[in-house]
Amino acid sequence: MAETVAGWLVCPVIRIVVDKAKSCAADRMRWLNGGVPDALKQLDGALTELRAVAGAVERSRGARGNGGRDLDRWLLQLKDAVHEADEVVDEFEYRSLRPDGGKVDRARSSLLKLGKQLSGTDEPLNRLKAVVEKLVGIKASSGKLMQVAGLEASWSGELSGRHPTWEDPDTGSLLEDGEVFGRDAERKDMVSWLVATGPPHCPDRRAAAIPVAAIMGLGGMGKTTLARVLLQDDLVKAAFNLVLWVCPGATYHKVELVKQILQSAGVQVPDNMKNFDVLQKQLGKTVSSKRFLLVLDNVWNRGNMDEYMWSEVLAPLKFGHPGSKIMVTTRKKIVANSLNASKQVMLSGLAFADVWSLFTRIAFGNDSVEKHPALHAIGEQLVPKLKGLPLAAKVVGGMLKSTRSIREWKRISEMESYDNVSLTLELCYRNLQEHLQPCFAICSIFPKNWRFKRDKLVKIWMALDFIQPADGRKLEDVGKEYFDQLVDGSFFHERKEGHQNYYYIHDLMHDLAESVSRIDCARVENAEEKQMPSTVRHLSVTADAVAHLKGRCHLDRLRTFIILKQSSSSLAQMPDDILKELKGVRVLGLDGCGMVDLSDKIGQLIHLRYLALCKTITRLPQSLTKLFLLQTLSIPKRCRLEEFPKDMRNLKYLRHLDMDRASTSKVVGIGELIHLQGSIEFHVKREKGHTLEDLYDMNDLCRKLHIKNLDVVASKQEACKAGLRNKHGIKVLELEWNSTVKSDPSVDADVLEGLEPHPHVEEVRIRRYHDGLLHPQQVEAISVLTLRHCQGVKFEELQGLASLKKLQISHLDITDEQLGTCLRGLQSLTNLEIDNCSNITSLPHVENPSGLTTLHIRQCSKLSSLHSLPNLAALESMSIENCSKLTVESFPTDFSRLGSLKKLNIMCCTELESLPSGFPSSLQVLDLIGCKPALLNQLQLKDGPEWDKVAHVPIKQIH
């Protein structure tokens, strides 16, 4: 890959610096008409000319004659100068953001500046002039080099000549999960193996073994895809009641592996838990008596210790139910042997017809390939070059889906980069739009199998100026669009784990990222690694390697420095001598540290935009408030900060305060951080910085806003000053009064009216409010309403909430009649939760067919009748907990009419001594926990009349 000698593209960086210089020069008054605006204009001119030259040089990569190496060296020289210019302009911007605006004692400041300029001692201005001279010299040296290489400057400075025209054809979405082309024989074979019960377990658990199957094949052959498709098969889903998915990675450790397996099972494991024996016992308990399927995806071979290590890790799985299985995907047969895989499936390239189907599905989406005969013909010539590799078909198809240009399709088809999959992927990378290339390449600083979170990665891109402003849109929204384009091109793939969505980079794609970024990026994963290139600007290291960095890396050049989490060790303190050298860093990730105090030296990192701290931090220094350019401050939710430094209001550029929402209430003057997004909790006080008026300008807030201590607010006028109606990004609004004692209802009602939210708020939660509710016209789009400890609620007013889908009521004096009034009026309601409502004795009868699908009732001590259940014909899930008067007579005689009911949970209903007859045939899951011991004992014997009532239910939990 000779084309990558100069690293990623310099043209986008030049554009960023030009934009900054223009913005800075425009405010001449800021610089008291000194030499700064003139020097900034000279910088603008020099960079604009160089952008044209650099564009021509970068477009010529791979097609240069003589002078190619000299041009690469020239590009590196230019990149260094452009980064230096960026730092100088950054410093001027930083100076303008000081709390005094750089304008305190203007007369004295003016005289000092004039004196420094006359004597030539104004260091920032001198640096600016020096970098302009350097750029002029680089421009002068380019002419001869361009002539030797036979190139001409293009004044656009863009790379559009090499990139497809982005049209808007009628394309569909991404390839759907579960859709796979080919592999029919392998799929049927594996399904049969997975669902087979096999011989019963050996009585001696220590001698038993869980069968292992290995799916093998080259990178990009579709091993992981086949595994995911198998998990979606109906027979496979029915065969297992616990499915575990783990990506061990290339540098796994036995403690970390057991943690991953437990976490995949939904078990919370403390980060500091390193006791292998304790973890093993927990794993044995987790799989005990369960028929499980464990998928070990993308397992690598680490040498001779693998077989012993795997036998230790997997030993507790022998306590699983007969029929449990392990499925592994790997490139290496030695891995299958280490795991004693009794079944081995080798994937080879797909047949032409299957690759063609996959390619056209991606490239054309919902558009018919038959409508484009010329492209059809080109595609038939291109697909054989992909050598049956599904990943290559997806990536190349993704690259071409954005255009219907015959010329562009021919250009891609005729490029000689299809000799192997790596060259094919490199071709796709080079054809990405220029702004997407560094966004992907920077990911090489993270290890393979890294779980990426989209929003976190976008914030890093923002900090590094990778995201171009577009049409007044938020940078975050543009960044998400960039990310989606990379997902569309198969540079990332999505995976849902529990309730979270994560993104992964395929191994071959990760190799590509490492290759194209090797000049700019490095990753150090042990203390013994060798010297890294002097050109590196983005670096990640493990905790044990930090102390060995000095002398091996130019720390002052770094823009990104991330300390990776390591299961075996953590860094107790970031060395000050390292921190001081990170003068130009924009992204600082201390996630892998174990420090308690953050060093005061952090305030010297004036260019810092993104700071991620570790969960052990308890104190932040006052110097943190000098980071005027900071955009993101990320503090783990489990972190317990004693307090925030005063003057946090100085961080005017802060957009993201990622931390436990409740802790945001400790930030004094948070209302001055008007660019802040995300969720916050605000405690109203009669103090400066804590009044509702402080919220007025925070119109970029999104997701959730929780306002507490509303007893302090005395009038509607005061409440209106919060400006809630202007906060269109707020989706969840929580309003909380302190007192449970009834206060003046007219004041509370006025305050609530003044707190009118944006009409598109989706969820409202109200605590300890007295009298009335929000007017329906105030919350026309509300879909979720929660009322807790409220008094005097006028339930008839709820009928106006036509869009309400979920109602949660807790600790209310609601009666059966009032509940019936609610349900009859809320025609869109699908989910009802009733908690600690002591006056509820029965479910109300609903005359019209109800659309309710989920019903949860907890701690209702007088509830004794569920006879109206048959009216809830759409009910799918019902949970009754801690209702002491619930008996068999509480259930309707025609309980079986609930033909949609799939899940029933009855917990701690201590008077339930017999089950109702005629459970619905649709029931799939039944949980009976903590009911009358006599009943539970009969059921656990799996015999007798009570067992006969529930024997047909596929999944039962009784204890």
Secondary structure as UniProt FT lines:
FT   HELIX           2..4
FT   TURN            5..6
FT   HELIX           11..26
FT   HELIX           28..31
FT   TURN            32..33
FT   HELIX           36..59
FT   TURN            60..62
FT   TURN            66..67
FT   HELIX           68..96
FT   TURN            99..102
FT   TURN            104..105
FT   HELIX           106..119
FT   HELIX           123..149
FT   TURN            155..156
FT   HELIX           160..162
FT   TURN            177..178
FT   HELIX           184..195
FT   HELIX           205..207
FT   STRAND          212..216
FT   TURN            219..220
FT   HELIX           223..232
FT   HELIX           234..239
FT   STRAND          242..246
FT   HELIX           254..264
FT   TURN            265..266
FT   TURN            271..272
FT   HELIX           276..287
FT   TURN            288..289
FT   STRAND          292..299
FT   TURN            304..305
FT   HELIX           306..314
FT   HELIX           315..319
FT   TURN            322..323
FT   STRAND          325..330
FT   HELIX           333..338
FT   TURN            339..340
FT   STRAND          343..346
FT   HELIX           352..364
FT   TURN            365..366
FT   HELIX           369..371
FT   HELIX           373..382
FT   HELIX           383..386
FT   TURN            387..388
FT   HELIX           390..400
FT   TURN            401..402
FT   HELIX           406..414
FT   HELIX           421..430
FT   TURN            434..436
FT   HELIX           437..441
FT   HELIX           442..445
FT   TURN            448..449
FT   HELIX           454..463
FT   TURN            464..465
FT   TURN            471..472
FT   HELIX           475..488
FT   TURN            489..490
FT   STRAND          493..497
FT   TURN            498..499
FT   STRAND          500..504
FT   HELIX           507..516
FT   TURN            517..520
FT   STRAND          521..524
FT   TURN            527..528
FT   TURN            534..535
FT   STRAND          538..542
FT   HELIX           543..548
FT   TURN            551..552
FT   HELIX           555..557
FT   STRAND          560..564
FT   HELIX           576..581
FT   TURN            583..584
FT   STRAND          587..589
FT   TURN            591..592
FT   HELIX           600..604
FT   TURN            606..607
FT   STRAND          610..612
FT   TURN            615..616
FT   HELIX           622..626
FT   TURN            628..629
FT   STRAND          632..634
FT   TURN            637..638
FT   TURN            646..647
FT   HELIX           648..650
FT   TURN            652..653
FT   STRAND          656..658
FT   HELIX           661..666
FT   TURN            668..669
FT   HELIX           670..672
FT   TURN            674..675
FT   STRAND          680..683
FT   TURN            688..689
FT   HELIX           692..695
FT   TURN            696..697
FT   TURN            699..700
FT   STRAND          703..708
FT   HELIX           710..712
FT   HELIX           716..720
FT   TURN            721..722
FT   HELIX           724..726
FT   TURN            728..729
FT   STRAND          730..736
FT   HELIX           745..754
FT   TURN            759..760
FT   STRAND          763..767
FT   HELIX           776..779
FT   TURN            780..781
FT   STRAND          784..788
FT   HELIX           795..800
FT   TURN            802..803
FT   STRAND          806..810
FT   HELIX           816..825
FT   TURN            827..828
FT   STRAND          831..835
FT   TURN            838..839
FT   STRAND          854..858
FT   TURN            861..862
FT   TURN            867..868
FT   HELIX           869..871
FT   TURN            873..874
FT   STRAND          877..881
FT   TURN            884..885
FT   HELIX           888..890
FT   TURN            893..894
FT   HELIX           895..897
FT   TURN            899..900
FT   STRAND          903..907
FT   TURN            910..911
FT   TURN            921..922
FT   STRAND          925..929
FT   HELIX           933..940
FT   TURN            941..942
FT   HELIX           945..950
FT   TURN            951..952
FT   STRAND          955..958
//
